[in-house]
Amino acid sequence: MELRQLIYFIEVAKREHMTEAAEALHVAQSAISRQIANLEAELEVDLFIRDGRNVRLTRVGEVFLEHAERAVHAIHYAKRVVKEHTDPERGMIHIGFTSSLASLILPTLISAFRKKYPHIKFQLNQASHNELEKRLVLGEINLALLGPVPTKKERIKGTILFQEKIVALLPEAHPLANEKAVSLDQLRKDVFVLYPEGYVLRKMVTDACKQLGFKPEVSFEGQDIDTIKGLVSAGLGISLIPEITIANDMPKGIAIVDLKNPNVRRTVGMITPAERELLPAEKLFYHFAIDFFSRLERFQYQNLSI
């Protein structure tokens, strides 16, 4: 079994079309077909159901795909380890992040890190909370910034960097827009603008509402925080969002109000593989992030104490 065969197999499985896979890999279709036939002969199973040039995975093929992806990622990972061990300060960091951390936390952290390690490069991958966990387990990434931080996943290690509160976002014309703080119960009759089902921030809001005995009526859904802000600004509903997301890029016509009863908070931090070592450059970033937010927290505490 060759690495080339696995790469061909994964591409065909992804596209479900021999010709398209060949074009994506810049090789002849006959080469793709021949290598997959050799792979099936070696495994003594059919990996695909053929329908002309279209194909789809058999059940055995679906099982093999998961392991093939892990194998290919492991080989690429090993190549990066060897390369970065010669000079960890010139490596590449593949990091995932959620949209709620895109406008402030991630740029601030990377900017500070690059001042100390200017030759390390980054490849950024934005995705949902659940998708980042999946990519980490598969080996596509080794680091991700997200919130809340999972702490009870077998194959994932969670590291908390800080905690933040969840605040209410109201249109300026809302009757409670001038209040310093509101109870979630006071908002039960409002319509909500939330992330789609399956997003962790959506679940945090619905769980908080459930504590008070109601299910929020959702008028609109947005997959990124800027969309949600814009919909609230237009008066199409209210929302509950992490405090860090209000630091910049706030449209006009929005009131930000603290939330009480319940006091909803989330952890923010990093996830890393529980079963794999970080690459040298990734280790530098991981420990830098921990130290960065630890110093920031001490600074904030000292200012509050003055």
VOMAR-418539 format. One record per residue (C-alpha): residue in one letter; z, y, x. Coordinates in Angstrom, 1 decimal. Each point is the difference from the previous one (the first is absolute). Layout:
! residues N
<pt><res>a</res><zz>Z</zz><yy>Y</yy><xx>X</xx></pt>
...
//
This chain:
! residues 306
<pt><res>m</res><zz>0.0</zz><yy>0.0</yy><xx>0.0</xx></pt>
<pt><res>e</res><zz>-1.0</zz><yy>3.4</yy><xx>1.4</xx></pt>
<pt><res>l</res><zz>1.2</zz><yy>3.5</yy><xx>-0.6</xx></pt>
<pt><res>r</res><zz>-3.6</zz><yy>1.0</yy><xx>-0.9</xx></pt>
<pt><res>q</res><zz>0.0</zz><yy>-2.6</yy><xx>-2.8</xx></pt>
<pt><res>l</res><zz>3.2</zz><yy>1.4</yy><xx>-1.5</xx></pt>
<pt><res>i</res><zz>-1.3</zz><yy>3.5</yy><xx>0.1</xx></pt>
<pt><res>y</res><zz>-3.2</zz><yy>-1.0</yy><xx>-1.7</xx></pt>
<pt><res>f</res><zz>1.9</zz><yy>-2.0</yy><xx>-2.6</xx></pt>
<pt><res>i</res><zz>2.4</zz><yy>2.9</yy><xx>-0.8</xx></pt>
<pt><res>e</res><zz>-2.9</zz><yy>2.5</yy><xx>-0.4</xx></pt>
<pt><res>v</res><zz>-1.9</zz><yy>-2.4</yy><xx>-2.4</xx></pt>
<pt><res>a</res><zz>3.1</zz><yy>-0.6</yy><xx>-2.0</xx></pt>
<pt><res>k</res><zz>0.6</zz><yy>3.7</yy><xx>-0.3</xx></pt>
<pt><res>r</res><zz>-3.5</zz><yy>0.8</yy><xx>-1.1</xx></pt>
<pt><res>e</res><zz>-0.9</zz><yy>-3.2</yy><xx>-1.8</xx></pt>
<pt><res>h</res><zz>-3.6</zz><yy>0.4</yy><xx>1.2</xx></pt>
<pt><res>m</res><zz>-1.6</zz><yy>-1.4</yy><xx>3.2</xx></pt>
<pt><res>t</res><zz>-2.5</zz><yy>2.8</yy><xx>0.5</xx></pt>
<pt><res>e</res><zz>2.5</zz><yy>2.8</yy><xx>-0.5</xx></pt>
<pt><res>a</res><zz>2.4</zz><yy>-1.7</yy><xx>2.5</xx></pt>
<pt><res>a</res><zz>-2.8</zz><yy>-0.4</yy><xx>2.5</xx></pt>
<pt><res>e</res><zz>-0.9</zz><yy>3.7</yy><xx>-0.3</xx></pt>
<pt><res>a</res><zz>3.6</zz><yy>1.1</yy><xx>0.4</xx></pt>
<pt><res>l</res><zz>0.4</zz><yy>-2.1</yy><xx>3.1</xx></pt>
<pt><res>h</res><zz>-3.5</zz><yy>0.9</yy><xx>1.4</xx></pt>
<pt><res>v</res><zz>-1.0</zz><yy>-3.6</yy><xx>0.5</xx></pt>
<pt><res>a</res><zz>-2.7</zz><yy>-2.2</yy><xx>-1.6</xx></pt>
<pt><res>q</res><zz>0.8</zz><yy>-1.7</yy><xx>-3.3</xx></pt>
<pt><res>s</res><zz>-1.1</zz><yy>-3.3</yy><xx>1.5</xx></pt>
<pt><res>a</res><zz>2.7</zz><yy>0.4</yy><xx>2.6</xx></pt>
<pt><res>i</res><zz>2.6</zz><yy>0.6</yy><xx>-2.7</xx></pt>
<pt><res>s</res><zz>-1.1</zz><yy>-3.0</yy><xx>-2.0</xx></pt>
<pt><res>r</res><zz>-0.1</zz><yy>-2.3</yy><xx>3.0</xx></pt>
<pt><res>q</res><zz>3.4</zz><yy>0.9</yy><xx>1.3</xx></pt>
<pt><res>i</res><zz>1.6</zz><yy>-0.4</yy><xx>-3.5</xx></pt>
<pt><res>a</res><zz>-1.7</zz><yy>-3.4</yy><xx>-0.4</xx></pt>
<pt><res>n</res><zz>1.4</zz><yy>-1.0</yy><xx>3.4</xx></pt>
<pt><res>l</res><zz>3.5</zz><yy>1.2</yy><xx>-1.0</xx></pt>
<pt><res>e</res><zz>-0.2</zz><yy>-2.0</yy><xx>-3.3</xx></pt>
<pt><res>a</res><zz>-1.2</zz><yy>-3.1</yy><xx>1.9</xx></pt>
<pt><res>e</res><zz>2.9</zz><yy>0.3</yy><xx>2.4</xx></pt>
<pt><res>l</res><zz>2.6</zz><yy>0.4</yy><xx>-2.8</xx></pt>
<pt><res>e</res><zz>-1.8</zz><yy>-2.6</yy><xx>-2.2</xx></pt>
<pt><res>v</res><zz>0.3</zz><yy>2.2</yy><xx>-3.1</xx></pt>
<pt><res>d</res><zz>-2.2</zz><yy>2.4</yy><xx>-1.9</xx></pt>
<pt><res>l</res><zz>1.4</zz><yy>3.6</yy><xx>0.4</xx></pt>
<pt><res>f</res><zz>-2.5</zz><yy>1.6</yy><xx>-2.3</xx></pt>
<pt><res>i</res><zz>-1.8</zz><yy>-0.7</yy><xx>-3.3</xx></pt>
<pt><res>r</res><zz>-3.6</zz><yy>1.0</yy><xx>0.5</xx></pt>
<pt><res>d</res><zz>-2.1</zz><yy>1.8</yy><xx>-2.7</xx></pt>
<pt><res>g</res><zz>-3.1</zz><yy>1.1</yy><xx>1.8</xx></pt>
<pt><res>r</res><zz>1.0</zz><yy>2.7</yy><xx>2.5</xx></pt>
<pt><res>n</res><zz>3.2</zz><yy>0.7</yy><xx>-1.9</xx></pt>
<pt><res>v</res><zz>3.0</zz><yy>-2.1</yy><xx>0.9</xx></pt>
<pt><res>r</res><zz>3.6</zz><yy>-0.2</yy><xx>-1.1</xx></pt>
<pt><res>l</res><zz>3.0</zz><yy>-1.8</yy><xx>1.6</xx></pt>
<pt><res>t</res><zz>1.1</zz><yy>-3.4</yy><xx>-1.1</xx></pt>
<pt><res>r</res><zz>3.8</zz><yy>-0.5</yy><xx>-0.5</xx></pt>
<pt><res>v</res><zz>0.2</zz><yy>-1.5</yy><xx>3.5</xx></pt>
<pt><res>g</res><zz>-2.0</zz><yy>3.0</yy><xx>1.3</xx></pt>
<pt><res>e</res><zz>2.5</zz><yy>2.4</yy><xx>-1.5</xx></pt>
<pt><res>v</res><zz>2.8</zz><yy>-1.8</yy><xx>1.8</xx></pt>
<pt><res>f</res><zz>-2.0</zz><yy>0.0</yy><xx>3.3</xx></pt>
<pt><res>l</res><zz>-0.8</zz><yy>3.7</yy><xx>-0.3</xx></pt>
<pt><res>e</res><zz>3.6</zz><yy>1.0</yy><xx>0.1</xx></pt>
<pt><res>h</res><zz>0.6</zz><yy>-1.9</yy><xx>3.2</xx></pt>
<pt><res>a</res><zz>-3.3</zz><yy>1.0</yy><xx>1.5</xx></pt>
<pt><res>e</res><zz>0.9</zz><yy>3.7</yy><xx>-0.5</xx></pt>
<pt><res>r</res><zz>3.4</zz><yy>-0.5</yy><xx>1.7</xx></pt>
<pt><res>a</res><zz>-1.6</zz><yy>-1.9</yy><xx>2.9</xx></pt>
<pt><res>v</res><zz>-2.6</zz><yy>2.8</yy><xx>0.6</xx></pt>
<pt><res>h</res><zz>2.7</zz><yy>2.7</yy><xx>-0.2</xx></pt>
<pt><res>a</res><zz>2.2</zz><yy>-2.0</yy><xx>2.4</xx></pt>
<pt><res>i</res><zz>-2.9</zz><yy>-0.2</yy><xx>2.5</xx></pt>
<pt><res>h</res><zz>-0.7</zz><yy>3.8</yy><xx>-0.2</xx></pt>
<pt><res>y</res><zz>3.7</zz><yy>0.6</yy><xx>0.3</xx></pt>
<pt><res>a</res><zz>0.2</zz><yy>-2.1</yy><xx>3.2</xx></pt>
<pt><res>k</res><zz>-2.9</zz><yy>2.0</yy><xx>1.5</xx></pt>
<pt><res>r</res><zz>1.8</zz><yy>3.3</yy><xx>-0.8</xx></pt>
<pt><res>v</res><zz>3.2</zz><yy>-1.3</yy><xx>1.5</xx></pt>
<pt><res>v</res><zz>-1.7</zz><yy>-0.9</yy><xx>3.3</xx></pt>
<pt><res>k</res><zz>-1.8</zz><yy>3.3</yy><xx>0.1</xx></pt>
<pt><res>e</res><zz>3.0</zz><yy>2.1</yy><xx>-0.8</xx></pt>
<pt><res>h</res><zz>2.3</zz><yy>-1.7</yy><xx>2.4</xx></pt>
<pt><res>t</res><zz>-2.0</zz><yy>1.5</yy><xx>2.8</xx></pt>
<pt><res>d</res><zz>0.7</zz><yy>3.5</yy><xx>-1.3</xx></pt>
<pt><res>p</res><zz>2.1</zz><yy>0.3</yy><xx>-3.2</xx></pt>
<pt><res>e</res><zz>-0.3</zz><yy>3.8</yy><xx>0.0</xx></pt>
<pt><res>r</res><zz>-3.8</zz><yy>-0.3</yy><xx>-0.7</xx></pt>
<pt><res>g</res><zz>0.1</zz><yy>-2.5</yy><xx>-2.8</xx></pt>
<pt><res>m</res><zz>-1.0</zz><yy>0.1</yy><xx>-3.6</xx></pt>
<pt><res>i</res><zz>2.4</zz><yy>0.1</yy><xx>-2.9</xx></pt>
<pt><res>h</res><zz>-1.1</zz><yy>-1.3</yy><xx>-3.4</xx></pt>
<pt><res>i</res><zz>2.3</zz><yy>1.5</yy><xx>-2.6</xx></pt>
<pt><res>g</res><zz>0.1</zz><yy>-0.2</yy><xx>-3.7</xx></pt>
<pt><res>f</res><zz>1.5</zz><yy>2.6</yy><xx>-2.4</xx></pt>
<pt><res>t</res><zz>0.4</zz><yy>0.8</yy><xx>-3.6</xx></pt>
<pt><res>s</res><zz>-1.4</zz><yy>3.2</yy><xx>-1.6</xx></pt>
<pt><res>s</res><zz>3.4</zz><yy>1.5</yy><xx>-0.5</xx></pt>
<pt><res>l</res><zz>0.5</zz><yy>0.2</yy><xx>3.7</xx></pt>
<pt><res>a</res><zz>-3.5</zz><yy>1.2</yy><xx>0.9</xx></pt>
<pt><res>s</res><zz>0.4</zz><yy>3.8</yy><xx>-0.2</xx></pt>
<pt><res>l</res><zz>3.2</zz><yy>0.6</yy><xx>2.0</xx></pt>
<pt><res>i</res><zz>1.9</zz><yy>-3.0</yy><xx>1.5</xx></pt>
<pt><res>l</res><zz>-2.9</zz><yy>-1.8</yy><xx>1.6</xx></pt>
<pt><res>p</res><zz>-1.7</zz><yy>3.1</yy><xx>1.6</xx></pt>
<pt><res>t</res><zz>3.4</zz><yy>1.3</yy><xx>1.2</xx></pt>
<pt><res>l</res><zz>1.0</zz><yy>-3.2</yy><xx>1.6</xx></pt>
<pt><res>i</res><zz>-3.4</zz><yy>-0.7</yy><xx>1.7</xx></pt>
<pt><res>s</res><zz>-0.2</zz><yy>3.6</yy><xx>1.2</xx></pt>
<pt><res>a</res><zz>3.4</zz><yy>-0.3</yy><xx>1.7</xx></pt>
<pt><res>f</res><zz>-0.8</zz><yy>-3.4</yy><xx>1.5</xx></pt>
<pt><res>r</res><zz>-3.3</zz><yy>1.2</yy><xx>1.4</xx></pt>
<pt><res>k</res><zz>1.7</zz><yy>2.8</yy><xx>1.9</xx></pt>
<pt><res>k</res><zz>1.8</zz><yy>-2.7</yy><xx>2.0</xx></pt>
<pt><res>y</res><zz>-2.8</zz><yy>-2.6</yy><xx>0.0</xx></pt>
<pt><res>p</res><zz>-3.2</zz><yy>2.0</yy><xx>-0.2</xx></pt>
<pt><res>h</res><zz>-2.4</zz><yy>-2.9</yy><xx>1.0</xx></pt>
<pt><res>i</res><zz>1.1</zz><yy>-2.5</yy><xx>-2.8</xx></pt>
<pt><res>k</res><zz>-2.5</zz><yy>-0.1</yy><xx>-2.8</xx></pt>
<pt><res>f</res><zz>0.6</zz><yy>-0.7</yy><xx>-3.7</xx></pt>
<pt><res>q</res><zz>-1.9</zz><yy>-1.8</yy><xx>-2.7</xx></pt>
<pt><res>l</res><zz>1.5</zz><yy>1.0</yy><xx>-3.4</xx></pt>
<pt><res>n</res><zz>-0.2</zz><yy>-2.2</yy><xx>-3.1</xx></pt>
<pt><res>q</res><zz>1.1</zz><yy>1.5</yy><xx>-3.4</xx></pt>
<pt><res>a</res><zz>0.9</zz><yy>-2.5</yy><xx>-2.7</xx></pt>
<pt><res>s</res><zz>2.5</zz><yy>-0.8</yy><xx>-2.7</xx></pt>
<pt><res>h</res><zz>3.4</zz><yy>-1.3</yy><xx>0.8</xx></pt>
<pt><res>n</res><zz>-0.8</zz><yy>-3.6</yy><xx>-1.0</xx></pt>
<pt><res>e</res><zz>-3.4</zz><yy>0.0</yy><xx>1.8</xx></pt>
<pt><res>l</res><zz>1.7</zz><yy>1.2</yy><xx>3.2</xx></pt>
<pt><res>e</res><zz>2.5</zz><yy>-2.9</yy><xx>-0.2</xx></pt>
<pt><res>k</res><zz>-3.0</zz><yy>-2.4</yy><xx>-0.5</xx></pt>
<pt><res>r</res><zz>-1.9</zz><yy>1.4</yy><xx>3.0</xx></pt>
<pt><res>l</res><zz>3.1</zz><yy>-0.2</yy><xx>2.2</xx></pt>
<pt><res>v</res><zz>0.5</zz><yy>-3.7</yy><xx>-0.8</xx></pt>
<pt><res>l</res><zz>-3.7</zz><yy>-0.8</yy><xx>0.6</xx></pt>
<pt><res>g</res><zz>0.2</zz><yy>1.7</yy><xx>3.4</xx></pt>
<pt><res>e</res><zz>-2.4</zz><yy>2.8</yy><xx>-0.8</xx></pt>
<pt><res>i</res><zz>2.7</zz><yy>2.5</yy><xx>1.0</xx></pt>
<pt><res>n</res><zz>3.3</zz><yy>-0.2</yy><xx>1.7</xx></pt>
<pt><res>l</res><zz>1.5</zz><yy>3.3</yy><xx>-1.2</xx></pt>
<pt><res>a</res><zz>0.2</zz><yy>1.9</yy><xx>-3.3</xx></pt>
<pt><res>l</res><zz>1.8</zz><yy>3.0</yy><xx>-1.2</xx></pt>
<pt><res>l</res><zz>1.1</zz><yy>-0.2</yy><xx>-3.7</xx></pt>
<pt><res>g</res><zz>2.8</zz><yy>0.4</yy><xx>-2.5</xx></pt>
<pt><res>p</res><zz>2.1</zz><yy>-1.6</yy><xx>-1.3</xx></pt>
<pt><res>v</res><zz>0.5</zz><yy>-2.3</yy><xx>3.0</xx></pt>
<pt><res>p</res><zz>0.1</zz><yy>-3.7</yy><xx>-0.9</xx></pt>
<pt><res>t</res><zz>3.0</zz><yy>-1.7</yy><xx>1.5</xx></pt>
<pt><res>k</res><zz>-0.2</zz><yy>-3.6</yy><xx>-1.4</xx></pt>
<pt><res>k</res><zz>-3.5</zz><yy>-1.2</yy><xx>0.9</xx></pt>
<pt><res>e</res><zz>-0.1</zz><yy>-3.2</yy><xx>2.2</xx></pt>
<pt><res>r</res><zz>-3.0</zz><yy>1.0</yy><xx>2.1</xx></pt>
<pt><res>i</res><zz>0.6</zz><yy>3.8</yy><xx>0.1</xx></pt>
<pt><res>k</res><zz>2.7</zz><yy>2.0</yy><xx>1.9</xx></pt>
<pt><res>g</res><zz>0.9</zz><yy>3.3</yy><xx>-1.6</xx></pt>
<pt><res>t</res><zz>1.4</zz><yy>2.9</yy><xx>1.9</xx></pt>
<pt><res>i</res><zz>1.4</zz><yy>3.0</yy><xx>-1.9</xx></pt>
<pt><res>l</res><zz>-0.6</zz><yy>3.4</yy><xx>1.5</xx></pt>
<pt><res>f</res><zz>1.5</zz><yy>2.2</yy><xx>-2.7</xx></pt>
<pt><res>q</res><zz>0.8</zz><yy>0.3</yy><xx>-3.7</xx></pt>
<pt><res>e</res><zz>-1.3</zz><yy>2.6</yy><xx>-2.4</xx></pt>
<pt><res>k</res><zz>0.5</zz><yy>0.9</yy><xx>-3.7</xx></pt>
<pt><res>i</res><zz>-2.5</zz><yy>-0.2</yy><xx>-2.8</xx></pt>
<pt><res>v</res><zz>-0.5</zz><yy>3.3</yy><xx>-1.8</xx></pt>
<pt><res>a</res><zz>-1.6</zz><yy>0.9</yy><xx>-3.3</xx></pt>
<pt><res>l</res><zz>-3.3</zz><yy>1.8</yy><xx>-0.1</xx></pt>
<pt><res>l</res><zz>-0.4</zz><yy>2.1</yy><xx>-3.2</xx></pt>
<pt><res>p</res><zz>-2.7</zz><yy>2.4</yy><xx>-1.2</xx></pt>
<pt><res>e</res><zz>1.2</zz><yy>3.6</yy><xx>0.1</xx></pt>
<pt><res>a</res><zz>-0.2</zz><yy>0.3</yy><xx>-3.8</xx></pt>
<pt><res>h</res><zz>2.4</zz><yy>-3.0</yy><xx>-0.4</xx></pt>
<pt><res>p</res><zz>3.3</zz><yy>1.0</yy><xx>-1.9</xx></pt>
<pt><res>l</res><zz>2.0</zz><yy>-1.4</yy><xx>3.0</xx></pt>
<pt><res>a</res><zz>-2.0</zz><yy>1.6</yy><xx>2.8</xx></pt>
<pt><res>n</res><zz>2.6</zz><yy>2.6</yy><xx>0.8</xx></pt>
<pt><res>e</res><zz>2.9</zz><yy>-2.5</yy><xx>0.3</xx></pt>
<pt><res>k</res><zz>1.4</zz><yy>-0.8</yy><xx>3.4</xx></pt>
<pt><res>a</res><zz>0.4</zz><yy>-3.7</yy><xx>-1.0</xx></pt>
<pt><res>v</res><zz>-0.8</zz><yy>-2.2</yy><xx>-2.9</xx></pt>
<pt><res>s</res><zz>1.0</zz><yy>-3.4</yy><xx>-1.3</xx></pt>
<pt><res>l</res><zz>-2.7</zz><yy>-2.5</yy><xx>-0.3</xx></pt>
<pt><res>d</res><zz>1.2</zz><yy>-0.6</yy><xx>-3.5</xx></pt>
<pt><res>q</res><zz>-1.1</zz><yy>3.6</yy><xx>-0.8</xx></pt>
<pt><res>l</res><zz>-3.5</zz><yy>-1.0</yy><xx>0.9</xx></pt>
<pt><res>r</res><zz>-0.3</zz><yy>-3.1</yy><xx>-2.1</xx></pt>
<pt><res>k</res><zz>-2.3</zz><yy>1.6</yy><xx>-2.6</xx></pt>
<pt><res>d</res><zz>-2.4</zz><yy>1.4</yy><xx>2.6</xx></pt>
<pt><res>v</res><zz>-3.2</zz><yy>-1.7</yy><xx>1.1</xx></pt>
<pt><res>f</res><zz>-0.1</zz><yy>-1.0</yy><xx>3.6</xx></pt>
<pt><res>v</res><zz>-2.6</zz><yy>0.1</yy><xx>2.7</xx></pt>
<pt><res>l</res><zz>0.6</zz><yy>-2.9</yy><xx>2.3</xx></pt>
<pt><res>y</res><zz>-1.6</zz><yy>-2.3</yy><xx>2.6</xx></pt>
<pt><res>p</res><zz>-1.8</zz><yy>-3.0</yy><xx>-1.5</xx></pt>
<pt><res>e</res><zz>1.7</zz><yy>-3.3</yy><xx>-0.8</xx></pt>
<pt><res>g</res><zz>0.7</zz><yy>-2.0</yy><xx>3.2</xx></pt>
<pt><res>y</res><zz>1.0</zz><yy>3.1</yy><xx>2.1</xx></pt>
<pt><res>v</res><zz>3.6</zz><yy>0.0</yy><xx>1.2</xx></pt>
<pt><res>l</res><zz>0.6</zz><yy>3.6</yy><xx>-1.0</xx></pt>
<pt><res>r</res><zz>-1.1</zz><yy>-0.8</yy><xx>-3.6</xx></pt>
<pt><res>k</res><zz>2.6</zz><yy>-2.8</yy><xx>-0.1</xx></pt>
<pt><res>m</res><zz>2.7</zz><yy>2.3</yy><xx>1.3</xx></pt>
<pt><res>v</res><zz>-0.6</zz><yy>2.5</yy><xx>-2.8</xx></pt>
<pt><res>t</res><zz>-0.2</zz><yy>-2.7</yy><xx>-2.7</xx></pt>
<pt><res>d</res><zz>3.1</zz><yy>-1.7</yy><xx>1.3</xx></pt>
<pt><res>a</res><zz>1.9</zz><yy>3.3</yy><xx>-0.2</xx></pt>
<pt><res>c</res><zz>-1.1</zz><yy>0.6</yy><xx>-3.5</xx></pt>
<pt><res>k</res><zz>0.9</zz><yy>-3.6</yy><xx>-0.9</xx></pt>
<pt><res>q</res><zz>3.6</zz><yy>0.7</yy><xx>1.1</xx></pt>
<pt><res>l</res><zz>0.2</zz><yy>2.6</yy><xx>-2.8</xx></pt>
<pt><res>g</res><zz>-1.6</zz><yy>-2.3</yy><xx>-2.6</xx></pt>
<pt><res>f</res><zz>-3.5</zz><yy>1.4</yy><xx>-0.3</xx></pt>
<pt><res>k</res><zz>-3.5</zz><yy>-0.7</yy><xx>1.3</xx></pt>
<pt><res>p</res><zz>-2.0</zz><yy>3.0</yy><xx>1.2</xx></pt>
<pt><res>e</res><zz>-3.2</zz><yy>0.9</yy><xx>-1.9</xx></pt>
<pt><res>v</res><zz>-2.7</zz><yy>0.4</yy><xx>2.6</xx></pt>
<pt><res>s</res><zz>-2.8</zz><yy>2.4</yy><xx>-0.7</xx></pt>
<pt><res>f</res><zz>-1.9</zz><yy>-0.1</yy><xx>3.3</xx></pt>
<pt><res>e</res><zz>0.1</zz><yy>-2.0</yy><xx>3.2</xx></pt>
<pt><res>g</res><zz>-0.9</zz><yy>1.1</yy><xx>3.5</xx></pt>
<pt><res>q</res><zz>-0.3</zz><yy>-2.0</yy><xx>3.2</xx></pt>
<pt><res>d</res><zz>1.0</zz><yy>2.8</yy><xx>2.3</xx></pt>
<pt><res>i</res><zz>2.7</zz><yy>2.7</yy><xx>-0.1</xx></pt>
<pt><res>d</res><zz>-2.4</zz><yy>3.0</yy><xx>-0.1</xx></pt>
<pt><res>t</res><zz>-1.6</zz><yy>-1.4</yy><xx>-3.2</xx></pt>
<pt><res>i</res><zz>3.4</zz><yy>-0.3</yy><xx>-1.6</xx></pt>
<pt><res>k</res><zz>0.9</zz><yy>3.5</yy><xx>1.0</xx></pt>
<pt><res>g</res><zz>-3.2</zz><yy>1.4</yy><xx>-1.4</xx></pt>
<pt><res>l</res><zz>0.4</zz><yy>-1.8</yy><xx>-3.4</xx></pt>
<pt><res>v</res><zz>3.5</zz><yy>1.4</yy><xx>-0.3</xx></pt>
<pt><res>s</res><zz>-1.2</zz><yy>3.4</yy><xx>0.9</xx></pt>
<pt><res>a</res><zz>-2.5</zz><yy>-0.2</yy><xx>-2.8</xx></pt>
<pt><res>g</res><zz>2.8</zz><yy>-0.7</yy><xx>-2.5</xx></pt>
<pt><res>l</res><zz>-1.1</zz><yy>-3.6</yy><xx>-0.6</xx></pt>
<pt><res>g</res><zz>3.4</zz><yy>-1.5</yy><xx>0.5</xx></pt>
<pt><res>i</res><zz>3.1</zz><yy>-0.1</yy><xx>2.3</xx></pt>
<pt><res>s</res><zz>0.6</zz><yy>-2.2</yy><xx>3.0</xx></pt>
<pt><res>l</res><zz>2.7</zz><yy>-1.2</yy><xx>2.3</xx></pt>
<pt><res>i</res><zz>-1.0</zz><yy>0.1</yy><xx>3.7</xx></pt>
<pt><res>p</res><zz>1.7</zz><yy>-0.3</yy><xx>3.5</xx></pt>
<pt><res>e</res><zz>1.4</zz><yy>3.3</yy><xx>1.2</xx></pt>
<pt><res>i</res><zz>-2.0</zz><yy>-0.2</yy><xx>3.3</xx></pt>
<pt><res>t</res><zz>-3.2</zz><yy>0.3</yy><xx>-1.9</xx></pt>
<pt><res>i</res><zz>0.8</zz><yy>3.6</yy><xx>-1.3</xx></pt>
<pt><res>a</res><zz>0.2</zz><yy>1.4</yy><xx>3.5</xx></pt>
<pt><res>n</res><zz>-3.6</zz><yy>1.3</yy><xx>-0.1</xx></pt>
<pt><res>d</res><zz>-3.2</zz><yy>0.1</yy><xx>-2.0</xx></pt>
<pt><res>m</res><zz>1.7</zz><yy>0.8</yy><xx>-3.3</xx></pt>
<pt><res>p</res><zz>-2.4</zz><yy>1.3</yy><xx>-2.7</xx></pt>
<pt><res>k</res><zz>1.0</zz><yy>3.0</yy><xx>-2.2</xx></pt>
<pt><res>g</res><zz>1.7</zz><yy>-0.5</yy><xx>-3.3</xx></pt>
<pt><res>i</res><zz>2.5</zz><yy>-2.6</yy><xx>1.1</xx></pt>
<pt><res>a</res><zz>3.8</zz><yy>0.1</yy><xx>-0.1</xx></pt>
<pt><res>i</res><zz>2.0</zz><yy>-2.3</yy><xx>2.3</xx></pt>
<pt><res>v</res><zz>3.4</zz><yy>-1.1</yy><xx>-1.5</xx></pt>
<pt><res>d</res><zz>2.7</zz><yy>-2.2</yy><xx>1.4</xx></pt>
<pt><res>l</res><zz>0.6</zz><yy>-3.2</yy><xx>-1.9</xx></pt>
<pt><res>k</res><zz>3.5</zz><yy>-1.2</yy><xx>-1.0</xx></pt>
<pt><res>n</res><zz>1.3</zz><yy>-2.9</yy><xx>-2.0</xx></pt>
<pt><res>p</res><zz>-1.3</zz><yy>-2.2</yy><xx>1.5</xx></pt>
<pt><res>n</res><zz>-0.3</zz><yy>1.4</yy><xx>3.5</xx></pt>
<pt><res>v</res><zz>-3.1</zz><yy>-1.8</yy><xx>1.2</xx></pt>
<pt><res>r</res><zz>-0.5</zz><yy>-0.3</yy><xx>3.8</xx></pt>
<pt><res>r</res><zz>-2.4</zz><yy>-2.0</yy><xx>2.2</xx></pt>
<pt><res>t</res><zz>0.1</zz><yy>-1.2</yy><xx>3.6</xx></pt>
<pt><res>v</res><zz>-2.9</zz><yy>0.9</yy><xx>2.3</xx></pt>
<pt><res>g</res><zz>-0.7</zz><yy>-1.9</yy><xx>3.2</xx></pt>
<pt><res>m</res><zz>-2.2</zz><yy>-2.5</yy><xx>1.7</xx></pt>
<pt><res>i</res><zz>-0.9</zz><yy>-3.7</yy><xx>-0.4</xx></pt>
<pt><res>t</res><zz>-0.8</zz><yy>-2.2</yy><xx>2.9</xx></pt>
<pt><res>p</res><zz>-0.7</zz><yy>-3.8</yy><xx>0.2</xx></pt>
<pt><res>a</res><zz>3.0</zz><yy>-2.2</yy><xx>0.1</xx></pt>
<pt><res>e</res><zz>-2.0</zz><yy>-2.8</yy><xx>1.8</xx></pt>
<pt><res>r</res><zz>-2.0</zz><yy>2.1</yy><xx>2.5</xx></pt>
<pt><res>e</res><zz>0.8</zz><yy>2.2</yy><xx>2.9</xx></pt>
<pt><res>l</res><zz>-1.3</zz><yy>3.6</yy><xx>-0.1</xx></pt>
<pt><res>l</res><zz>-2.6</zz><yy>0.9</yy><xx>2.5</xx></pt>
<pt><res>p</res><zz>1.2</zz><yy>2.2</yy><xx>2.9</xx></pt>
<pt><res>a</res><zz>-1.4</zz><yy>3.3</yy><xx>-1.5</xx></pt>
<pt><res>e</res><zz>1.4</zz><yy>-0.9</yy><xx>-3.4</xx></pt>
<pt><res>k</res><zz>3.4</zz><yy>-0.6</yy><xx>1.5</xx></pt>
<pt><res>l</res><zz>-0.1</zz><yy>3.5</yy><xx>1.5</xx></pt>
<pt><res>f</res><zz>-0.8</zz><yy>1.5</yy><xx>-3.4</xx></pt>
<pt><res>y</res><zz>2.6</zz><yy>-2.2</yy><xx>-1.9</xx></pt>
<pt><res>h</res><zz>2.9</zz><yy>1.1</yy><xx>2.2</xx></pt>
<pt><res>f</res><zz>-1.3</zz><yy>3.6</yy><xx>0.2</xx></pt>
<pt><res>a</res><zz>0.0</zz><yy>0.2</yy><xx>-3.9</xx></pt>
<pt><res>i</res><zz>3.6</zz><yy>-1.3</yy><xx>-0.2</xx></pt>
<pt><res>d</res><zz>1.2</zz><yy>2.5</yy><xx>2.6</xx></pt>
<pt><res>f</res><zz>-2.0</zz><yy>2.8</yy><xx>-1.5</xx></pt>
<pt><res>f</res><zz>1.6</zz><yy>-0.3</yy><xx>-3.5</xx></pt>
<pt><res>s</res><zz>3.4</zz><yy>-0.7</yy><xx>1.4</xx></pt>
<pt><res>r</res><zz>-0.1</zz><yy>3.3</yy><xx>1.9</xx></pt>
<pt><res>l</res><zz>-1.4</zz><yy>1.8</yy><xx>-3.0</xx></pt>
<pt><res>e</res><zz>2.8</zz><yy>-1.4</yy><xx>-2.2</xx></pt>
<pt><res>r</res><zz>2.7</zz><yy>1.2</yy><xx>2.6</xx></pt>
<pt><res>f</res><zz>-1.6</zz><yy>3.4</yy><xx>0.1</xx></pt>
<pt><res>q</res><zz>0.0</zz><yy>0.4</yy><xx>-3.8</xx></pt>
<pt><res>y</res><zz>3.6</zz><yy>-1.2</yy><xx>-0.1</xx></pt>
<pt><res>q</res><zz>1.1</zz><yy>2.5</yy><xx>2.7</xx></pt>
<pt><res>n</res><zz>-1.7</zz><yy>2.9</yy><xx>-2.0</xx></pt>
<pt><res>l</res><zz>1.8</zz><yy>-1.0</yy><xx>-3.1</xx></pt>
<pt><res>s</res><zz>3.3</zz><yy>0.0</yy><xx>1.8</xx></pt>
<pt><res>i</res><zz>-0.4</zz><yy>3.5</yy><xx>1.4</xx></pt>
//
